[in-house]
Amino acid sequence: MTMPVIRPGLAVLLATALPGLAHSADMAADSGKAIAYRTSKANTGIPSTVSGRVSVIDGRTLWFPHAGHMVRLASLDACELPQWSYDPRRYGETMIPKPVPCGPLAKAWLKRIAGSATVKCAVQFRDGDSQLVGRCTAGRRDLALEMLRVGWARIEPASPAPSEYQHWQRYAMSARHGMWATYVLDMDEWRAKAIDRTLARRPIADFNLLAERESEISPPFEDARKRPRRTDR
């Protein structure tokens, strides 16, 4: 399949994302979300805060090398690194929409937002995979909120997300920012069905999963064609 022609702004983001894609944590599953939220009060023996410079693992996960901790952004979900979404517009005579690498783009945006600043995470609990989960800021910027604002993440379904998160997700959806300008499979459904989770995963695999989808989180193709011209911020 012909690979998508990424707009210049997105190409820069991809260039920042790709060098670190081979990290083993890129493929980490997140199977214990609902249980973790119900039992968060019972978590003990975890740091209350983690701070320092970070490396970005994917669109919702940070690695603090000096502290030796990995932290997932609370209330947030994003495409897995091997996951593809689709531009609903048709190009030429092809009947298959162009694939969009939503996983690498989500990672690139989080990397851009965090930058080289010191990131501070208020740890809330450990999830079902014993991974720290917290609310993280860089300066005065809430990283999860910024990811929701640009549309490259969504609120985790089981999460008691703050009201401002809900507001910015609605904004991104109505403006067709980020992944909301594409046709994308629900992330939990993707994790449950995707057999090949390597970075060599071909876009046609996710096109086939979309054809068998059980839930909708993005607009129909026809509706998405009405999106604003700019969708990369």
N, C-alpha and C positions, 0 to 999 in steps of 0.2 A: 504494500500500500504506500502511496506517496505520503511522505511525512509532511506535517503542517509547516506553513511558512509563518514563523513567529514574528510579530511586530518588533521593531528595534528595541522598545522598552522591555519587552518580554525576553528578547534575546540576551540583554545584559543581565537580567535576573537569572536566566538559566545558566549563564556562564559562571555566576557566583555559586550556583547550587551544585553543579555537576562534580567538582573535584572531590566532594566528600560523600558521594552517593554510596560508596562501597562499604560504609560502616555497617557492622553486623546488626546494630540496633535499628537500622532502617526497616527491617522486616518484622520488628517486634509486634506481636499480636496484643490485643487489648480485650481480653475475654471477660474480665471481672468488673466491669464498670458499675453495673447496677448494684452488685453486692458491696462494692467498696463504698458507694455513697451511703448505703444503709448502715454500714458499720464503721464509718469514719471516726465516730466518737471513741471507739474502742482502741484506736491506734495508739501505741505507746512506743517509746524508745526511738523516736524519729527527731531529726533536727527541726527546730521551730522556724529557722530561716537558713537560706543558702544564698550566698552572694559571690560575685566575681565576674570575670570575663567568661564568655560562653562560646561553645561551638554548637551549631544548629544541626540536629540530627534529622529532623523532618519538620513538617508544618506545624507541629505542636510539642516538640520535644527538644529540651536543651541539655547540654552536657557541660558541667562545671569541672574542668580538668584539675584545678588545684584542690578543690574539695573532694573530688572523686565521686560526685553525685550526678545522677541523671534525674531531671524533673520534667514532668509532663504538665502542660498548661491546663489548669482546672477549667472545667465546663466547655472545653474546646474539642472539636474533631476536625480532621482534615484528610484529604486524599492520602492514601499510602503512596510511597515513592514509586512503586511500579504501576500505579493506577493511571488510567487514561479517561478523559472525558471527551466530548465531541462538540465541535462548533456546529450549530444547527444549520448554518447556511450551506448551500450547495455551491460547488465551484465547477464550472464547465458542465460536462455531461455526466459526471459521476453521480451515482445514487447514494454513495456512502459519504457522510460528512467527514470533514477533516478532523483527525485526532488532536487533542490538546493534552500535553503532559501535566495534568493538574497536580500530581504529587511533587515533582521537582519545582513547579511554580510556587506551590504553597511553601516549600522549604526556602526558596529564594526570597519570598516576601518576608518571612520571619527573620531570615538572616539580615535583610535590609533594615528591618525595623529595630532589631537588637543592635546591629552595628558593632562598634568596638567599645560601647559603653559598659559600665558595670551594671550587671543585672542582679536584682534582688528578688528572691522568691519567698513568700510567706507560705510555708509548707502546711498543708491541711491534713493529709493522710497518705497512707500507702494503698495502692490499688491491688487488685487481685493477683497481679504479677509482681508484687512487692516493689513497685516503682513509686517514687515520690511524686505527689501531685500537689500543685500549689498555684497561687496567684502571683504572677511575676511582672515586675516593672523595670523599665530602663529609664532612669530619670523620673519624669512624671508620667511616662507613657505606659499604660497597661497593655502588655503584649497581646493578650488574648483579644481585648477590645479592638486593638488596631488590626488584627488579622480578620476579625469579623467585619470591620469597617471597609476593608478593601475587597472583601468577598472571597478570600482564599481559605476560609475556614467556616465552620458552622457551629452552632451550639450543640453540645452532646445531648442526645435525647433524654438520658437519665439524669441530667444535671439540674440542680436548683440554681440556674444561672441568674446573676444580678439583672435588674430591670434595664440597666444601660446596655447590657449585652443584647437583650431582646430588641432594644431600639435600633442598634447599629446593624443587627442582622436584617431586620425589616428594611432598613435603608438600603443595604447592599443588594438585597433581593429585588427591590423595586427599581433600583438604578441599573440592574444587570451588571454589577461589578464582579470581577473574578470568575469563580466557577459558576455563578448564577447566570452568566452569559452562555454557558455550555449546557449540554445534556450530560448529567453525571449520575452514576449509580450510587445509591446509599452506601456509605462507607462500611457499615456493619454487614450489609448484604454482600458487599464485595469481599470482605474478609471471610465470610462464611462460604463463599462459592469459588473464589479464585484459587485454582490449584497451583498454577505457576506464579510464584511471588518473587521471581528474580528480576533484576533490572533489565533483563533481555526480553521481558514480556512484550508481546507484539500487540499493537492497538486493536487488531481484529478480535482478540480474545475478550476485550471489554465491550466491544460492539455486540458480540454475541450475548454477553451477560445482560446488556441493556435490553435486548430483545426478549429476554426471559424475566425481566424485573418484576419484583413483587411489591415494591413501594416506589413512590415518586417523591423526589426532593427538589427537582428542578422543573422548569416550565416545559410544556410541549414544544416541539421544534417550531411550529408555526408561531407560537407566542413569542418565543425567544428571538425571532427575526425582527421583532419590534424594538429590540434593545437600543439604547443610546449608542452613538458612534464610538465613544471611548469606554472601554471596559477593562483597562489594564491598571486601574488604581482605585 
